[in-house]
């Protein structure tokens, strides 16, 4: 695939798939900050944001690029956080952010500095609880990554978010993604790529993997030569999603292999890597608040990629009708998972086991638990939960003493 290079200095055009991607990034980053600053005794939160392909900061239409989005949401989130804390009689929180911005083109980096200078000045003048330190680089990402890694280690940033919005696929290696996750106690990555570039890479590096995934849906390697004609086909979306998940599942405990939705052809993937089930839980919820922004093909309950392509699997666009299907599947899937654990599972352990295998909204998971006639939710003090929105990680899911027979081995193992 020919790499698309944005002409920032002449006015970069904001594509539709980038608009969707930026909206998800903006909303997720806001939620990330509010969740990480919610402890009553907390007075400071330190994080590093690394934008590996930062661009010039603003598009031709005036829309914010990712560096501007990060600064805007740092200000927006902190303002709301401290208003809420003040209303609760809690001390205010300060945020200290290291913002690392890299673009391989030095002229683009200079243009970015021009766009960010007034924003940073506003922060310095008006936000006494927000400190942003910006480091600029102009190198290919794989070359600059060791320097960035050293910077994070030197200043001991434990909370790290990488935005790796590349054009093709070859600019960020899988071993680098794995190193980011392993090197930082709390790391998350947004990773964008074009599917054609990944498929071309896998054909050379892992022919057995790609051959096995294609054969599962009756395709061969030769079919990839006419990829354009297949990319708006639901079955192809499912196949590509499996390829993506297999290629990256070892990189992090939680990997969301969903494409940016485009019925004309699923070409671009936005993957979220995380080390915490809570991060994936929040990410799933953000996708439902932006229905049709991303697309999944497969099951909508648990074990989302465990289906027979010849018989079932469906398109899931995170909308209300999709959520209804998910609730139906979850009613069967959840008791099956509890059965596999015995008859009891702590909710936190339950979350940890499901969130790499479901696109479902947390509200739908909780509703399926409460509505299931087989299951009870016990609190840590021995009480019983009656409402879905009161379930917490310290609760326990348990089968009722009087229950109907549950077919353990049906459903998942088709």
KEKE-3310 file (N, C-alpha, C; in steps of 0.2 Angstrom, whole numbers, plus 5000, padded with zeros to 4 digits):
npx = (5004:5003:5010:5001:5004:5002:5000:5004:5009:5004:4991:4982:4970:4956:4951:4936:4937:4947:4941:4932:4940:4947:4937:4934:4946:4947:4936:4938:4951:4947:4938:4947:4956:4947:4943:4955:4958:4950:4951:4948:4958:4967:4980:4987:4991:5001:5006:5012:5010:5012:5014:5017:5016:5014:5010:5004:4996:4984:4971:4967:4954:4953:4950:4955:4971:4978:4988:4983:4971:4974:4979:4968:4958:4965:4964:4949:4945:4951:4946:4932:4934:4939:4929:4919:4925:4927:4913:4910:4917:4931:4949:4957:4964:4980:4987:5001:5008:5018:5021:5025:5030:5031:5036:5041:5045:5054:5050:5036:5035:5040:5029:5019:5024:5021:5007:5004:5010:5003:4992:4999:5004:4992:4989:5000:4997:4984:4980:4982:4983:4987:5000:5010:5023:5032:5040:5049:5052:5059:5060:5060:5048:5053:5066:5066:5060:5069:5074:5063:5058:5069:5067:5055:5058:5068:5061:5052:5039:5024:5011:5006:5002:5001:5000:4999:4997:4999:5002:5003:5008:5021:5029:5029:5034:5029:5036:5040:5028:5025:5035:5033:5021:5026:5036:5031:5022:5008:5001:4994:4989:4985:4983:4985:4982:4983:4974:4978:4991:4995:4991:5000:5012:5010:5009:5022:5029:5022:5016:5009:5000:4992:4987:4980:4969:4963:4958:4949:4937:4935:4944:4959:4977:4978:4967:4969:4975:4965:4959:4953:4940:4934:4933:4922:4914:4905:4910:4923:4927:4926:4936:4947:4947:4950:4963:4970:4968:4975:4987:4991:4988:4997:5003:4997:4987:4974:4966:4959:4951:4945:4938:4939:4924:4917:4906:4909:4921:4931:4945:4954:4961:4959:4966:4965:4976:4979:4983:4974:4958:4949:4951:4949:4935:4930:4933:4925:4913:4914:4914:4901:4894:4898:4891:4892:4905:4915:4918:4913:4914:4906:4903:4892:4891:4900:4917:4920:4925:4923:4915:4906:4911:4904:4891:4886:4888:4888:4886:4892:4889:4889:4877:4860:4852:4861:4866:4855:4855:4867:4864:4855:4864:4873:4865:4865:4879:4886:4882:4887:4901:4903:4900:4911:4921:4917:4906:4905:4912:4922:4918:4927:4937:4929:4927:4940:4942:4933:4935:4943:4937:4925:4913:4904:4894:4896:4885:4876:4881:4880:4866:4863:4867:4860:4847:4847:4840:4847:4857:4865:4870:4882:4886:4902:4899:4890:4877:4864:4864:4852:4850:4857:4866:4873:4882:4899:4917:4921:4911:4902:4898:4886:4879:4862:4854:4844:4842:4840:4845:4860:4867:4883:4892:4887:4885:4898:4906:4905)
npy = (4994:5011:5024:5036:5053:5066:5083:5094:5107:5113:5113:5101:5088:5083:5067:5056:5044:5048:5058:5050:5042:5052:5057:5046:5045:5057:5057:5045:5048:5059:5052:5043:5051:5056:5045:5041:5050:5049:5045:5049:5053:5058:5069:5072:5068:5059:5058:5052:5056:5050:5055:5047:5050:5064:5075:5091:5097:5105:5104:5108:5113:5118:5109:5101:5092:5077:5081:5093:5089:5081:5091:5100:5091:5088:5100:5101:5090:5091:5102:5099:5088:5094:5103:5094:5087:5098:5101:5089:5091:5088:5088:5097:5091:5090:5089:5082:5082:5074:5078:5070:5073:5068:5069:5063:5073:5087:5100:5099:5097:5110:5118:5112:5116:5130:5130:5125:5133:5145:5138:5131:5142:5147:5137:5138:5151:5151:5139:5133:5121:5112:5105:5105:5098:5099:5089:5089:5079:5074:5062:5046:5034:5022:5024:5034:5029:5022:5033:5040:5030:5030:5043:5042:5033:5039:5050:5043:5040:5031:5030:5028:5034:5029:5036:5030:5034:5029:5029:5017:5002:4998:5006:5005:4992:4976:4971:4982:4987:4977:4979:4992:4989:4980:4987:4997:5001:5004:5005:5011:5009:5017:5012:5013:5007:5002:4989:4982:4984:4977:4964:4962:4962:4951:4940:4938:4937:4928:4916:4904:4908:4917:4909:4899:4907:4912:4900:4895:4902:4898:4904:4907:4911:4917:4924:4936:4944:4951:4959:4972:4970:4962:4969:4975:4965:4956:4944:4945:4955:4949:4939:4947:4953:4942:4939:4951:4950:4938:4942:4951:4948:4943:4955:4962:4961:4965:4968:4976:4972:4979:4986:5003:5009:5007:5005:5004:4998:4990:4996:5002:5000:5003:5000:4996:4994:4987:4986:4983:4977:4987:4997:4992:4990:5003:5007:4999:5004:5018:5016:5011:5023:5030:5024:5015:5020:5011:4993:4976:4959:4944:4935:4943:4942:4934:4927:4932:4930:4917:4908:4900:4903:4899:4897:4906:4922:4939:4956:4969:4985:4992:4998:5001:4990:4980:4979:4974:4961:4957:4956:4945:4935:4936:4932:4918:4915:4920:4912:4900:4903:4905:4892:4885:4889:4883:4885:4898:4915:4928:4945:4954:4945:4939:4950:4952:4940:4941:4953:4953:4947:4951:4963:4969:4981:4988:4990:4981:4969:4969:4970:4957:4949:4952:4949:4936:4920:4911:4915:4923:4939:4942:4953:4959:4959:4950:4953:4955:4959:4969:4977:4982:4992:4993:4984:4979:4977:4969:4961:4944:4932:4919:4903:4900:4891:4882:4878:4877:4864:4867:4868:4865:4863:4868:4880:4889:4880:4876)
npz = (5000:4996:5005:5014:5015:5025:5021:5030:5031:5020:5023:5030:5026:5035:5036:5036:5043:5052:5060:5067:5074:5082:5090:5098:5104:5111:5120:5127:5133:5142:5151:5156:5163:5173:5180:5185:5194:5206:5219:5236:5245:5236:5230:5219:5202:5191:5174:5158:5141:5126:5110:5095:5082:5079:5070:5064:5073:5070:5058:5041:5041:5054:5064:5079:5080:5087:5097:5102:5106:5117:5126:5127:5133:5145:5152:5152:5159:5171:5177:5178:5187:5199:5202:5205:5216:5225:5228:5235:5246:5246:5245:5232:5216:5208:5192:5184:5169:5157:5141:5126:5110:5094:5077:5062:5052:5052:5049:5051:5064:5069:5065:5073:5085:5084:5084:5097:5106:5111:5117:5128:5134:5140:5149:5158:5163:5168:5174:5188:5194:5185:5177:5163:5154:5139:5127:5112:5097:5082:5073:5065:5072:5078:5079:5088:5100:5110:5116:5121:5130:5139:5144:5151:5161:5168:5174:5181:5177:5180:5174:5158:5142:5126:5109:5094:5079:5065:5047:5038:5042:5045:5053:5067:5076:5082:5093:5099:5104:5113:5122:5127:5134:5144:5150:5158:5172:5172:5157:5142:5125:5110:5094:5077:5060:5043:5036:5024:5024:5036:5032:5021:5028:5036:5027:5023:5035:5044:5037:5040:5050:5044:5033:5040:5046:5035:5028:5037:5033:5021:5011:5002:5001:4988:4987:4993:4983:4977:4986:4988:4983:4993:5005:5010:5014:5026:5031:5027:5036:5048:5047:5045:5058:5066:5062:5066:5080:5083:5078:5088:5101:5110:5114:5125:5140:5137:5122:5109:5095:5085:5070:5062:5057:5041:5029:5016:5015:5025:5031:5040:5056:5073:5087:5104:5117:5133:5151:5161:5166:5168:5160:5148:5149:5151:5138:5130:5133:5129:5115:5113:5116:5105:5094:5079:5076:5077:5071:5073:5070:5073:5088:5101:5114:5127:5123:5109:5097:5095:5085:5071:5055:5044:5048:5058:5067:5067:5062:5072:5078:5089:5093:5098:5094:5093:5106:5112:5106:5112:5126:5126:5122:5133:5144:5143:5142:5153:5165:5161:5161:5175:5179:5174:5183:5194:5206:5210:5208:5211:5207:5202:5197:5188:5179:5175:5167:5157:5149:5138:5129:5124:5117:5124:5133:5149:5157:5151:5154:5168:5169:5163:5173:5184:5180:5177:5181:5187:5195:5209:5217:5229:5242:5250:5263:5265:5261:5248:5231:5222:5211:5195:5193:5205:5207:5211:5210:5221:5225:5224:5212:5212:5210:5212:5226:5223:5207:5189:5177:5169:5153:5152:5141:5130:5116:5117:5111:5097)
capx = (5000:5006:5009:4998:5008:4998:5003:5002:5011:4999:4984:4980:4963:4954:4947:4931:4940:4951:4936:4929:4946:4949:4931:4935:4952:4945:4931:4942:4956:4943:4936:4954:4958:4942:4944:4962:4958:4944:4952:4946:4964:4972:4981:4991:4991:5006:5006:5015:5007:5017:5011:5022:5015:5009:5007:5005:4991:4978:4969:4965:4947:4953:4949:4961:4974:4979:4992:4979:4965:4976:4979:4961:4955:4968:4960:4942:4944:4954:4941:4926:4936:4940:4922:4915:4928:4925:4906:4910:4922:4937:4954:4958:4969:4984:4989:5007:5009:5024:5018:5030:5027:5036:5035:5048:5047:5056:5046:5030:5036:5040:5022:5016:5026:5018:5000:5004:5013:4997:4989:5003:5005:4986:4989:5004:4994:4978:4978:4987:4983:4989:5007:5012:5030:5032:5046:5048:5057:5058:5063:5056:5046:5057:5072:5066:5057:5073:5075:5057:5058:5074:5064:5050:5061:5072:5057:5048:5031:5021:5005:5009:4997:5004:4995:5003:4993:5003:4998:5003:5009:5028:5032:5029:5035:5025:5040:5040:5021:5026:5040:5029:5017:5030:5041:5027:5017:5001:5002:4989:4991:4980:4987:4981:4985:4979:4974:4982:4999:4996:4991:5006:5017:5009:5010:5029:5032:5019:5012:5005:4995:4987:4984:4975:4963:4959:4955:4943:4931:4935:4948:4966:4981:4977:4961:4971:4977:4959:4957:4948:4933:4931:4934:4915:4910:4905:4914:4930:4928:4927:4942:4952:4947:4954:4970:4972:4968:4980:4994:4993:4985:5002:5006:4995:4982:4968:4967:4952:4953:4939:4940:4935:4918:4916:4903:4912:4927:4935:4952:4958:4960:4961:4967:4967:4980:4979:4985:4969:4952:4945:4953:4945:4928:4928:4934:4919:4907:4915:4912:4894:4892:4899:4889:4894:4912:4919:4914:4915:4910:4907:4898:4891:4892:4907:4920:4917:4928:4922:4909:4907:4909:4899:4884:4884:4892:4884:4889:4890:4891:4889:4871:4855:4850:4867:4866:4849:4858:4872:4860:4852:4869:4876:4861:4868:4886:4888:4881:4892:4908:4903:4901:4918:4925:4914:4899:4906:4917:4923:4916:4934:4940:4925:4929:4947:4942:4929:4935:4947:4933:4918:4912:4898:4894:4896:4878:4873:4884:4877:4859:4862:4869:4854:4841:4848:4837:4852:4863:4864:4876:4883:4891:4907:4897:4884:4871:4862:4863:4846:4851:4863:4871:4876:4887:4906:4922:4922:4905:4903:4893:4885:4873:4857:4854:4839:4843:4838:4851:4863:4871:4889:4896:4884:4886:4904:4910:4902)
capy = (5000:5017:5027:5043:5058:5072:5089:5098:5114:5116:5112:5094:5087:5078:5062:5054:5039:5051:5061:5045:5040:5058:5058:5041:5047:5063:5055:5040:5052:5062:5047:5040:5056:5057:5039:5040:5055:5049:5043:5054:5056:5060:5076:5073:5062:5060:5054:5054:5055:5050:5055:5045:5053:5069:5079:5098:5100:5107:5102:5114:5115:5121:5104:5099:5085:5073:5085:5098:5086:5080:5097:5102:5087:5089:5106:5100:5085:5093:5107:5095:5084:5098:5105:5088:5086:5104:5100:5084:5093:5085:5092:5098:5087:5093:5084:5084:5078:5075:5077:5069:5074:5066:5068:5062:5079:5093:5106:5098:5098:5117:5120:5110:5121:5136:5129:5123:5138:5149:5134:5130:5148:5148:5133:5141:5157:5151:5132:5132:5114:5108:5107:5101:5099:5096:5087:5088:5075:5074:5056:5040:5032:5016:5027:5039:5026:5021:5040:5041:5025:5032:5049:5039:5029:5044:5054:5038:5040:5025:5030:5030:5032:5031:5037:5028:5035:5029:5028:5011:4997:4996:5011:5003:4985:4972:4970:4989:4988:4973:4982:4997:4986:4977:4992:5002:4997:5006:5007:5010:5011:5018:5010:5014:5005:5000:4982:4980:4984:4972:4958:4961:4960:4944:4935:4937:4935:4923:4913:4899:4911:4920:4904:4896:4911:4912:4893:4895:4905:4896:4908:4905:4916:4920:4928:4942:4948:4955:4961:4977:4967:4959:4972:4977:4959:4955:4938:4947:4959:4944:4936:4952:4954:4937:4940:4956:4948:4933:4945:4956:4946:4942:4961:4965:4957:4967:4970:4977:4971:4982:4991:5009:5007:5010:5000:5004:4994:4990:4997:5005:4997:5007:4995:4999:4989:4990:4981:4983:4976:4993:5001:4989:4991:5010:5008:4996:5009:5023:5014:5011:5030:5032:5018:5015:5022:5005:4988:4970:4954:4938:4935:4949:4941:4932:4923:4936:4927:4910:4906:4896:4908:4896:4896:4911:4928:4945:4963:4972:4991:4995:5002:4998:4983:4976:4978:4969:4954:4955:4955:4939:4930:4936:4928:4911:4915:4921:4906:4895:4904:4903:4884:4883:4891:4879:4888:4904:4918:4935:4949:4957:4940:4938:4955:4950:4934:4942:4959:4953:4942:4954:4970:4971:4987:4985:4990:4975:4963:4969:4968:4950:4945:4953:4946:4929:4917:4906:4919:4928:4943:4943:4958:4957:4959:4945:4956:4953:4965:4968:4982:4981:4997:4993:4978:4981:4971:4965:4956:4937:4929:4913:4900:4899:4884:4879:4880:4872:4861:4872:4864:4868:4863:4871:4887:4891:4875:4874)
capz = (5000:4996:5012:5013:5019:5026:5019:5036:5030:5016:5026:5030:5026:5040:5034:5040:5048:5057:5064:5072:5079:5087:5094:5103:5108:5116:5125:5132:5138:5147:5156:5159:5169:5179:5184:5189:5199:5210:5226:5240:5248:5231:5229:5213:5197:5186:5168:5152:5135:5120:5103:5091:5075:5081:5065:5065:5078:5067:5051:5037:5043:5060:5069:5083:5080:5094:5103:5104:5110:5124:5130:5129:5138:5152:5155:5153:5164:5178:5179:5181:5193:5205:5204:5209:5223:5229:5230:5240:5252:5246:5242:5225:5213:5203:5187:5181:5163:5152:5134:5122:5104:5089:5070:5058:5048:5057:5048:5054:5072:5070:5064:5079:5091:5083:5086:5104:5110:5114:5122:5133:5138:5143:5154:5163:5166:5171:5177:5194:5196:5179:5174:5157:5151:5132:5124:5105:5094:5075:5071:5064:5079:5080:5081:5094:5105:5115:5120:5125:5135:5144:5147:5155:5166:5171:5178:5184:5176:5180:5170:5152:5137:5119:5103:5088:5074:5059:5041:5036:5047:5046:5057:5074:5077:5087:5099:5102:5107:5119:5126:5130:5139:5149:5153:5161:5177:5170:5151:5137:5118:5104:5088:5071:5055:5037:5036:5019:5026:5040:5028:5017:5032:5039:5022:5023:5042:5047:5032:5043:5054:5039:5029:5044:5047:5029:5027:5041:5030:5014:5007:5001:5000:4982:4987:4995:4978:4975:4993:4988:4981:4998:5011:5012:5015:5033:5032:5027:5042:5054:5046:5047:5065:5069:5060:5070:5086:5083:5077:5093:5107:5115:5116:5131:5142:5134:5115:5106:5088:5081:5064:5061:5053:5035:5026:5009:5015:5032:5029:5045:5062:5079:5092:5111:5121:5140:5156:5166:5163:5169:5154:5142:5151:5149:5131:5127:5135:5125:5109:5113:5116:5098:5089:5071:5075:5075:5069:5076:5067:5077:5094:5104:5121:5128:5117:5104:5091:5095:5081:5065:5050:5039:5051:5063:5067:5065:5062:5079:5077:5096:5093:5103:5092:5094:5113:5113:5105:5117:5132:5125:5123:5140:5148:5142:5142:5160:5170:5158:5163:5182:5179:5172:5188:5200:5206:5213:5206:5213:5201:5199:5193:5182:5174:5172:5163:5151:5145:5132:5124:5123:5115:5127:5137:5156:5159:5148:5157:5174:5168:5162:5179:5189:5177:5176:5186:5190:5198:5214:5218:5236:5244:5254:5270:5266:5258:5241:5226:5218:5206:5191:5194:5212:5207:5212:5209:5227:5225:5222:5209:5215:5208:5218:5228:5218:5200:5184:5174:5164:5149:5152:5135:5124:5114:5115:5107:5091)
cpx = (5004:5005:5006:5001:5004:5002:5001:5004:5007:4992:4981:4973:4961:4949:4942:4933:4944:4946:4933:4934:4947:4943:4932:4941:4950:4941:4934:4947:4952:4941:4942:4956:4953:4942:4950:4963:4952:4945:4951:4953:4969:4973:4985:4991:4996:5005:5010:5011:5012:5014:5016:5022:5011:5006:5008:5000:4985:4977:4967:4958:4947:4952:4956:4964:4975:4983:4987:4973:4968:4977:4972:4958:4958:4965:4953:4941:4946:4949:4935:4928:4936:4933:4919:4919:4927:4918:4906:4914:4928:4942:4955:4964:4973:4986:4996:5008:5015:5021:5024:5028:5033:5033:5041:5050:5048:5052:5039:5030:5037:5033:5018:5017:5022:5010:4999:5006:5008:4993:4993:5004:4998:4986:4994:5001:4988:4976:4983:4988:4985:4996:5009:5019:5030:5039:5045:5053:5055:5062:5058:5054:5051:5064:5072:5063:5062:5074:5069:5057:5063:5071:5059:5053:5065:5067:5051:5040:5029:5015:5007:5003:5001:4999:5000:4999:4997:4999:4998:5003:5016:5032:5033:5029:5031:5030:5041:5033:5022:5030:5037:5025:5021:5034:5037:5022:5009:5002:4996:4992:4985:4985:4983:4985:4980:4979:4978:4989:5000:4996:4997:5012:5017:5011:5018:5032:5029:5014:5007:4999:4989:4983:4978:4968:4959:4955:4949:4936:4932:4939:4955:4970:4980:4971:4963:4974:4971:4955:4952:4941:4930:4930:4927:4911:4911:4910:4922:4932:4930:4934:4948:4953:4951:4961:4973:4973:4974:4987:4996:4991:4991:5005:5004:4989:4975:4969:4960:4953:4948:4941:4936:4930:4918:4913:4905:4918:4931:4942:4957:4956:4963:4960:4968:4970:4980:4981:4980:4962:4947:4945:4949:4937:4926:4928:4928:4913:4908:4913:4905:4891:4894:4897:4890:4901:4916:4915:4917:4911:4911:4901:4897:4891:4899:4910:4918:4919:4927:4915:4911:4906:4904:4892:4882:4889:4888:4888:4887:4893:4890:4882:4866:4853:4855:4867:4860:4852:4863:4869:4858:4858:4872:4872:4863:4875:4889:4887:4886:4899:4908:4904:4908:4923:4922:4907:4899:4912:4917:4922:4922:4937:4936:4926:4935:4947:4938:4931:4940:4943:4926:4918:4907:4899:4893:4889:4874:4875:4881:4870:4858:4863:4863:4848:4841:4845:4841:4857:4861:4871:4876:4888:4896:4905:4891:4878:4869:4861:4856:4846:4857:4868:4874:4882:4895:4911:4923:4916:4907:4897:4893:4879:4868:4856:4849:4839:4841:4845:4853:4868:4878:4893:4893:4886:4892:4908:4907:4907)
cpy = (5006:5021:5034:5047:5064:5078:5094:5106:5117:5115:5104:5093:5081:5073:5059:5049:5042:5055:5056:5043:5046:5058:5052:5043:5052:5061:5050:5044:5056:5057:5044:5045:5056:5051:5038:5045:5055:5047:5049:5058:5058:5067:5077:5067:5064:5055:5056:5052:5055:5049:5054:5048:5059:5074:5086:5101:5102:5106:5109:5117:5118:5116:5102:5092:5083:5077:5090:5095:5084:5086:5100:5098:5086:5094:5104:5095:5087:5098:5104:5091:5088:5102:5100:5087:5092:5103:5094:5085:5090:5090:5092:5093:5091:5087:5087:5079:5080:5073:5076:5069:5073:5066:5068:5068:5085:5099:5105:5099:5106:5120:5118:5115:5127:5136:5128:5129:5142:5144:5132:5136:5149:5144:5136:5147:5156:5144:5131:5125:5109:5110:5102:5103:5095:5095:5085:5084:5075:5068:5051:5037:5027:5019:5031:5035:5024:5028:5041:5036:5027:5038:5047:5036:5034:5048:5050:5040:5033:5024:5033:5029:5034:5031:5036:5028:5035:5028:5021:5006:4996:5001:5009:4995:4982:4972:4976:4989:4983:4976:4988:4995:4983:4982:4997:4999:4999:5009:5006:5012:5012:5017:5009:5011:5003:4993:4979:4979:4978:4965:4957:4959:4953:4939:4933:4934:4929:4920:4908:4902:4914:4915:4900:4900:4911:4906:4892:4897:4903:4900:4906:4912:4920:4925:4935:4947:4952:4957:4967:4975:4964:4963:4975:4971:4958:4949:4940:4951:4954:4940:4941:4953:4948:4937:4945:4954:4943:4936:4949:4954:4945:4949:4964:4961:4959:4970:4970:4977:4973:4987:4998:5008:5011:5005:4999:5000:4995:4990:4999:5002:5002:5002:4999:4993:4992:4984:4979:4982:4982:4997:4999:4990:4998:5011:5005:5001:5015:5022:5013:5018:5033:5026:5020:5018:5016:4999:4981:4965:4947:4938:4942:4948:4940:4928:4926:4933:4920:4908:4903:4901:4906:4896:4903:4917:4933:4951:4966:4980:4996:5000:4998:4991:4978:4974:4973:4962:4952:4953:4947:4933:4930:4932:4921:4910:4915:4915:4901:4896:4903:4896:4882:4885:4887:4882:4895:4908:4926:4940:4952:4952:4939:4944:4954:4945:4936:4948:4959:4949:4945:4961:4973:4978:4984:4985:4983:4969:4963:4967:4960:4946:4946:4949:4939:4925:4912:4909:4923:4932:4944:4949:4955:4956:4954:4947:4953:4959:4964:4973:4981:4986:4998:4988:4981:4975:4967:4960:4949:4935:4922:4910:4899:4892:4879:4882:4875:4869:4866:4868:4867:4868:4865:4878:4889:4886:4872:4872)
cpz = (5000:5002:5010:5018:5019:5025:5024:5034:5025:5018:5025:5030:5031:5037:5039:5045:5054:5062:5069:5077:5084:5092:5100:5107:5113:5121:5130:5136:5143:5153:5159:5165:5174:5183:5188:5194:5204:5217:5231:5243:5243:5231:5222:5208:5192:5180:5163:5146:5130:5114:5098:5084:5076:5076:5067:5070:5076:5060:5047:5039:5050:5066:5072:5081:5087:5099:5106:5108:5117:5129:5132:5134:5145:5156:5157:5159:5171:5181:5182:5187:5199:5207:5208:5216:5228:5232:5235:5246:5252:5243:5235:5222:5208:5198:5184:5175:5159:5145:5129:5115:5099:5082:5066:5054:5053:5055:5051:5061:5073:5069:5070:5084:5090:5085:5093:5108:5114:5119:5128:5138:5142:5149:5160:5166:5170:5175:5182:5196:5191:5177:5168:5154:5144:5130:5117:5102:5086:5072:5069:5071:5082:5082:5088:5100:5111:5119:5124:5131:5141:5148:5153:5162:5171:5176:5181:5183:5175:5175:5164:5147:5130:5114:5097:5082:5067:5053:5038:5041:5050:5051:5064:5074:5083:5094:5102:5107:5114:5124:5130:5136:5145:5153:5158:5166:5174:5163:5146:5130:5114:5098:5082:5065:5049:5037:5030:5020:5031:5037:5024:5022:5035:5033:5022:5029:5045:5042:5035:5046:5049:5035:5033:5045:5041:5027:5031:5038:5022:5009:5007:5000:4993:4982:4989:4989:4975:4982:4992:4987:4987:5005:5014:5014:5023:5035:5032:5034:5048:5053:5047:5054:5068:5068:5065:5077:5087:5082:5084:5100:5112:5118:5123:5133:5139:5127:5112:5098:5083:5076:5065:5056:5047:5030:5018:5009:5021:5031:5035:5052:5068:5085:5099:5115:5128:5145:5161:5163:5163:5163:5148:5143:5149:5142:5128:5128:5130:5118:5108:5113:5109:5093:5082:5070:5073:5074:5071:5072:5071:5082:5097:5112:5123:5123:5110:5097:5090:5091:5074:5059:5045:5042:5055:5063:5064:5065:5068:5078:5084:5097:5098:5101:5094:5102:5115:5112:5110:5124:5132:5126:5130:5145:5148:5144:5150:5165:5167:5161:5171:5183:5178:5178:5195:5200:5209:5210:5208:5207:5198:5195:5187:5177:5171:5166:5156:5146:5139:5127:5123:5121:5119:5132:5144:5159:5157:5152:5164:5174:5167:5168:5184:5186:5176:5182:5190:5195:5204:5215:5226:5237:5248:5261:5271:5263:5251:5237:5223:5212:5202:5192:5201:5212:5207:5211:5215:5229:5223:5218:5211:5212:5214:5220:5225:5211:5195:5181:5169:5160:5148:5145:5129:5122:5112:5110:5101:5086)
residu = (UNK:UNK:UNK:UNK:UNK:UNK:UNK:UNK:UNK:UNK:UNK:UNK:UNK:UNK:UNK:UNK:UNK:UNK:UNK:UNK:UNK:UNK:UNK:UNK:UNK:UNK:UNK:UNK:UNK:UNK:UNK:UNK:UNK:UNK:UNK:UNK:UNK:UNK:UNK:UNK:UNK:UNK:UNK:UNK:UNK:UNK:UNK:UNK:UNK:UNK:UNK:UNK:UNK:UNK:UNK:UNK:UNK:UNK:UNK:UNK:UNK:UNK:UNK:UNK:UNK:UNK:UNK:UNK:UNK:UNK:UNK:UNK:UNK:UNK:UNK:UNK:UNK:UNK:UNK:UNK:UNK:UNK:UNK:UNK:UNK:UNK:UNK:UNK:UNK:UNK:UNK:UNK:UNK:UNK:UNK:UNK:UNK:UNK:UNK:UNK:UNK:UNK:UNK:UNK:UNK:UNK:UNK:UNK:UNK:UNK:UNK:UNK:UNK:UNK:UNK:UNK:UNK:UNK:UNK:UNK:UNK:UNK:UNK:UNK:UNK:UNK:UNK:UNK:UNK:UNK:UNK:UNK:UNK:UNK:UNK:UNK:UNK:UNK:UNK:UNK:UNK:UNK:UNK:UNK:UNK:UNK:UNK:UNK:UNK:UNK:UNK:UNK:UNK:UNK:UNK:UNK:UNK:UNK:UNK:UNK:UNK:UNK:UNK:UNK:UNK:UNK:UNK:UNK:UNK:UNK:UNK:UNK:UNK:UNK:UNK:UNK:UNK:UNK:UNK:UNK:UNK:UNK:UNK:UNK:UNK:UNK:UNK:UNK:UNK:UNK:UNK:UNK:UNK:UNK:UNK:UNK:UNK:UNK:UNK:UNK:UNK:UNK:UNK:UNK:UNK:UNK:UNK:UNK:UNK:UNK:UNK:UNK:UNK:UNK:UNK:UNK:UNK:UNK:UNK:UNK:UNK:UNK:UNK:UNK:UNK:UNK:UNK:UNK:UNK:UNK:UNK:UNK:UNK:UNK:UNK:UNK:UNK:UNK:UNK:UNK:UNK:UNK:UNK:UNK:UNK:UNK:UNK:UNK:UNK:UNK:UNK:UNK:UNK:UNK:UNK:UNK:UNK:UNK:UNK:UNK:UNK:UNK:UNK:UNK:UNK:UNK:UNK:UNK:UNK:UNK:UNK:UNK:UNK:UNK:UNK:UNK:UNK:UNK:UNK:UNK:UNK:UNK:UNK:UNK:UNK:UNK:UNK:UNK:UNK:UNK:UNK:UNK:UNK:UNK:UNK:UNK:UNK:UNK:UNK:UNK:UNK:UNK:UNK:UNK:UNK:UNK:UNK:UNK:UNK:UNK:UNK:UNK:UNK:UNK:UNK:UNK:UNK:UNK:UNK:UNK:UNK:UNK:UNK:UNK:UNK:UNK:UNK:UNK:UNK:UNK:UNK:UNK:UNK:UNK:UNK:UNK:UNK:UNK:UNK:UNK:UNK:UNK:UNK:UNK:UNK:UNK:UNK:UNK:UNK:UNK:UNK:UNK:UNK:UNK:UNK:UNK:UNK:UNK:UNK:UNK:UNK:UNK:UNK:UNK:UNK:UNK:UNK:UNK:UNK:UNK:UNK:UNK:UNK:UNK:UNK:UNK:UNK:UNK:UNK:UNK:UNK:UNK:UNK:UNK:UNK:UNK:UNK:UNK:UNK:UNK:UNK:UNK:UNK:UNK:UNK:UNK:UNK:UNK:UNK:UNK:UNK:UNK:UNK:UNK:UNK:UNK:UNK:UNK:UNK:UNK:UNK:UNK:UNK:UNK)
# end
